[in-house]
Amino acid sequence: MNEPEQQDLVFYRSGGGRVKVPAAVLSVMQSYAQHDPVATEAGGVMMGRYIASSNDVVIDVVTEPMPGDRRTRYSFYRDKRRHQAAMDAAWEASGHTCTYLGEWHTHPEERPTPSEIDIKGWNRRLCQDQFDEELFFLIIGTHEPRMWAAKSATTTWEPLKIKK
């Protein structure tokens, strides 16, 4: 029996607009979901594009865990140099349209919520990273993914909703 084909995932922003995660990109991240009791967290950065004349965003590519990342059951720290090199390559290959949108990682829980460490790290990203409008943070749980967004110079995190 064939498994059902995975579909694109669309999160809705409260101010209007959507964040689309194509099925192929979602599949990459979900391949690291922590279903095994000893599986370690995984993560990377999300890159994509803003859709002209709309408030929509598409996540076109994500980095996967790389050598130099630190992974434990309950934490993930990415090697900045290697992930930055991947972002630089995607930027060049896209003719400067594939831009940094945020980060993703896994949690060993069904319906993930950001930890205190996540929030501190996300707030640091808001202060230190270069980005256009908002940063998006996606956590892949064992049963569902969840996403949050925030603008620069703020520490107010908006949970984005999936309409079913």
HELIX and SHEET records of a PDB file:
HELIX    1   1 ALA A   23  GLN A   30  1                                   8    
HELIX    2   2 LYS A   80  ALA A   93  1                                  14    
HELIX    3   3 GLU A  116  GLN A  128  1                                  13    
SHEET    1   A 9 LEU A   9  TYR A  12  0                                        
SHEET    2   A 9 ARG A  18  VAL A  21 -1                                        
SHEET    3   A 9 VAL A  57  VAL A  62  1                                        
SHEET    4   A 9 GLY A  43  TYR A  50 -1                                        
SHEET    5   A 9 THR A  99  THR A 106 -1                                        
SHEET    6   A 9 GLU A 134  ILE A 140  1                                        
SHEET    7   A 9 PRO A 145  LYS A 151 -1                                        
SHEET    8   A 9 GLU A 158  ILE A 162 -1                                        
SHEET    9   A 9 LEU A   9  TYR A  12 -1                                        
SHEET    1   B 2 ARG A  70  THR A  72  0                                        
SHEET    2   B 2 SER A  75  TYR A  77 -1                                        
END                                                                             
